[in-house]
């Protein structure tokens, strides 16, 4: 109880009391193979006490709570958000261990509970780019298209002509800032059309570890992805041939046009 009280007050007394508890734990020994020290009530009680007062454990709990609050701003229930936060923090631990989890606290502050109360589901930065600056996540695009909102059919050539005449068409696309610092697009057709039309691209810049909006997760279009980085990686990995192996972060090469009559 002394270690619990000391650690809840904070300060140097916590470490001193933890050291005393560890010394007490070290006095336990394996009595028989049927009664190892780990199974003895006193040993387990001290172990639980040490774990619950570990500064790293407290920090990890705060980080987990920050990510939970962040996911909740995207429309998830508290239960759903905590599950996704646990998966996310767990993946960080698998890749980099406890030090990586603790260092991710900066990400928590970036979109965690300190920001979550004011965050919007579509949180992003809209910017204008030269179309050649943005990479493709697919190795093919379709010539024949259908507007998702109106159902109107059009062709790739129609899109290029429209952009030459009136500039950028439609809402900003989503581009992800990849680990190498460059941008890769989720929307490949309009990037290619903007290049052919000689116009700039309007884009929402998403950070690699930003959570996906709930409707995109629920759509299942990106497998089990819960972040923008996982979604763009899923799209790249689903391309044919050796595309993903040769272009893990996307490519600047224009995709092949599919469905156009020769």
C-alpha positions, 0 to 999 in steps of 0.5 A, a space after each residue: 500500500 505504501 508504494 501505491 500511495 507514494 506513486 499516486 502522490 508523485 515525486 522521488 518517494 515513488 521510486 524508493 517505495 518501488 525499490 523496496 517492493 522489488 526487494 520484497 518480491 526477490 525474497 520469494 522462491 520456487 517452493 516446488 514445481 507445483 508452487 513456483 514463485 509466480 503462482 504465489 499470492 504475495 508475489 503476484 500481488 507485488 507484481 501487480 503493484 509494480 506494474 500499476 505504478 510503473 511510470 511507463 505504464 501510466 504514460 502508455 495509458 495516457 497515450 492510449 487515452 489520447 488516441 481513443 479521444 482522437 478516434 472518437 472525433 471521427 464518429 466512433 463510439 468510445 468502445 470502438 475508438 478504444 479498440 482501434 486505439 489499442 490496435 494502433 498503439 499495439 502495432 507501434 509496440 510490435 514495430 519499435 517496442 516500448 520506446 517507440 510507444 513512448 515517443 509516439 506521445 508527440 503524435 498524441 499531442 498532434 491529434 490526441 485529446 488535447 486537440 480532439 475536442 476541437 478537431 473536425 472529422 475531415 481535418 486536413 490541410 488543403 493546398 495547391 500542387 503542380 500535378 507532377 509533384 504528386 505520385 500515383 498509387 495505381 498502375 492503371 486508370 479507366 478511360 470510361 468513367 461514371 460520376 458517383 454523385 449524379 451517375 452521369 457517364 463521361 470519358 477521360 478525354 471529357 475530363 481533360 477538356 473540362 480541366 483545360 477550359 475551366 480548371 480543376 474539377 470537383 472537390 480537392 483530392 486526398 493526398 498522403 504525405 508518405 514516410 519519405 516526405 513526398 505526396 501520393 494520391 488516392 485519386 489517380 484519374 484526376 491527377 493524370 488528367 491535370 497533368 495532361 490539361 496543364 493545370 494545378 491540383 487542389 488537394 487535402 494533405 493527410 498525414 500518414 498516421 491520421 485516422 481514416 474517417 469512419 465512413 471510409 473504414 466502414 466501406 471496406 474499400 481499403 481492407 482493414 485500414 484505419 489510417 490514411 497510411 494503411 489505406 494508401 498502402 493497401 491500394 498500392 499493394 493491390 496493384 498488379 505485377 511488381 508495382 508495389 515491390 518497385 514503388 512502395 510509396 507510389 510512382 511518378 509514372 503515369 498509369 496505363 489507360 484502360 478501356 480506350 478504343 484504339 
